[in-house]
């Protein structure tokens, strides 16, 4: 079994054994495979790219090919214990609708994203006057899949306005191709490269 990315290790630690788990944009199924093997979850993934679907199937992961924004509509209320959207929220056209849908089909949800408020990103923008390019946001403005950028503080403000509760949160920095990392506790909106949030309804 390949080692999990550091952010996925944190997400996995928040998932209760035996849970029903839906992962949106599950990629090659690394997280779901680990959860299935180690925590005996009942897994379901949604992924749009065919090559990644094939890898999921080879791992024995239950996966559906499609767009996460439309496929989630077909699931009934409370079908899962957890819904996970890892490093994908910044690529979603309507994050309010997606999060509301996640909270409809699952009791708890996990979202994670690159932190645009991190100091290197701020510094690049300030000194170059150009859209920042970093390890976490590695694209130019004209070819990026990220249609919006947000900081940890942005998401916390959004949670208050949208009326859902942040149950747990982790601000992290990663290294070694994201396989290793550490929790950032001092000024996380300034120093963390990623934010991970476990959310639920009020």
Number of C-alpha atoms within 10 A of each C-alpha: 7 6 12 16 18 20 26 20 15 16 20 18 11 13 20 15 15 15 17 19 25 28 24 28 23 26 21 22 27 20 23 30 20 19 22 19 11 12 17 16 21 18 22 19 26 23 23 16 15 12 11 18 24 15 15 23 14 11 14 13 21 17 23 18 16 18 14 20 18 9 14 18 14 8 14 11 14 15 15 23 20 26 28 25 21 23 17 18 24 18 15 16 13 11 15 14 12 20 22 15 17 31 23 22 22 23 17 23 28 25 22 25 24 25 28 26 22 19 15 17 19 14 13 15 14 12 8 9 9 11 15 19 15 14 10 16 18 11 15 13 14 7 8 12 14 15 11 13 15 14 21 27 16 14 18 16 11 13 17 11 9 13 11 17 16 19 13 12 18 20 24 22 18 18 12 9 10 14 14 15 15 14 16 18 12 10 10 22 21 19 18 27 27 26 26 24 23 21 23 22 16 7
